């Protein structure tokens, strides 16, 4: 057990927190940017084109210019407010370091708390069973006492194919876990390991490697054959009584609760080939009925919390998505360094690891890595989640997160227990209860009616009624007095699959944007709900993501109006020779240069930065616009946004274009229509701007349209892939003709109205 908490001389922290050493340059840059922004506001107010006594067309043009000017000024004001919020997050980031060797010295293996691991899946077609079981096997193989691990798979698709795959994984784990422990395998997802790791040179290792690979390939063939056939053979069904449950399943939306304990960790016979204990492994398909709303992933998580409390009741819970396999076997011990620290561990509710992806292209074509938000910059981490950590703790991002069970049960920090080491497994108290009896008694906990007239989804468990239930849940936990921790080890703790098409990436951000907007306009808005509960810095930090969708209004105005004004001959920016042009040039290009340097320090490339700028523009003009529109329609009662599962299965031709870093369009979508229309509008405005620069006696530095034309030219450059998809590309991933024709018509109509 640990030493006396009151004796500081004997206290050895299990983790340390360090502030960034080199913030001076960043803060100087912020100061100069602030001067530039204030100068822009002075220019906008001082040179506002107020109407004069002219009449007719001249007066109309001046009025149009005035309103265009005011709109641009309001957009710049919004960008400044949002920039200020991001500066609050980045002002003083911290980074963490754990001491796992001290953890081993302080607490023996027997004293470590148990961990219940939740893996969630919902659709065997979008999330293949083989991928799911690779995630399950990776978390079963953690370098942690196996008798203290319990793995739960929640299958909201109620698929016998997924159950069969898990059954196969339970058998394979008896070989896989000893192999991982003996040879210290990393990563411990079989598919990832055999794909990435070279064949070992040592004879003994090579022999075992070949043997276990053969076993895995055999299992893989069986699972993929069943998945391809879409059904389980009668011979296999007769081998396990669990398949009888599917005789009563009407559909994936209408079925009883199915709970199967495939490996019972309490049973002394549940051992691997080396006679070492195996983790508990449980399959759960909660009850679903058409008359009851099942609350998507949040409902599945809450069912898992209750069922796991009945079966294993570990004080720590890890939840991972089915496509985010464990890439680092020491992650559990890293998390325990935070929870078990004698002085600071009691207040920590959850430890959030970053999302990382293994299928990113060299230059991250869809900007899926969120590198600047989550990555480490050596010893100077100016990234957003580390900034959250300074202000009170990062938000919960839905996967790769270790939770204290008490914090998920609705308890405040003051009500919670101060000791984790008194953990005692449920099965030690109930040794006489059979696995079958536990299954039966647990079924009611996952029924449709269990949560009626309870606090589940409101004050307990994962919150309901929001598309980003993870963000809201983390906020509610922090408002109950808990802290959270962001930890990014050198070896990525979890690896998943990023979107491989532009449509998937934009739809994903649309859902996130709408969910964040729901929180902002709800009673849970951190500015209001977090008042006197969480620090002001943390309340402002949440606004970085909560205001994503509202950015669409200012962004759309700022990219559309300069192009339209060029068509009409209206200038919105000063001449290049004017001293007032300096703040505009500095704020725009200085900010872009800093973001480039920041990305390069995070390990990115110049082309990746360009892709980031492109996708940033695409998201603001489509994903966030549609999320804002859907939010308004939901308020008016016209629509109800469904939960969309991102498909993890990729066609070969789509995969080939993704690896070549060709943007995948290939389908008709309102988002693509908007992107194409805007790109044509930028091009048309740029052409007219060049015309006004070339066919005039004024030089470029004296021409009032120079900066406006440069802005349109930059927008054209960013949208080059769209022009390629319109005029050059002939593959299946190009823009459909219907989208191109619609966009051309919309552009012509818009330009005609402006000219008129």
Secondary structure, 3 states (H helix, E strand, C coil): CCCCCCCHHHCCCCEEEEECCCCHHHHHHHHHHHHHHHHHHHHHHHCCCCCCCCCCHHHHHHHHHHHHHHHHHHHHHHHHHHHHHHHHHHCCCEEEEECHHHHHHHCCHHHCCCEEEEEEECCCCCCCHHHHHHHHHHHHCCCCCHHHEEEEEEECCCCHHHHHHHHHHHHHHHHHHHHHHHHCCCCCCHHHHHHHCCCCCCHHHHHHHHHHHHHHHHHHHHHHHHHHHCCCCHHHHHHCHHHHHHHHCCECCEECCEEEEEECCCCCCCECCCCCECCEEEEEECCECCCCCCCHHHHHHHHHHHHHHHHCCCCEEEEEECCCEECCCCHHHHHHHHHCCCCCHHHEEEEEECCCECCCCCCCCCCCCCHHHHCCCCCCCCCHHHHHHHHCCCCCCCCCEEEEHHHHCCCCCCCCCCCCCCCCCHHHHCCCCCHHHHHHHHHHHHCCCCCCCCCECCCECCCCCCCCHHHHHHHHHHHCCCEEEEECCCCCCEEECCCCCHHHHHHHHHHHHHHHHHHHCCCCCHHHHCCCCCCHHHHHHHHHHHCCCCHHHHHHHHHHHHHHHHHHCCCCCCCCCCCCHHHHHHHHHHHHHHHHHHHHHCCCCHHHHHHHHHHHHHHHHHHHHHHHHHHHHHHCCCCCCCCCCCCCCCCHHHHHHHHCCCCCCCCCCHHHHHHHHHHHHHHHHHHHHHHHHHCCCCCCCCCCCHHHHHHHHHHHHHCHHHHHHHHCCCCCCCCCHHHHHHHHHHHHHHHHHHHC
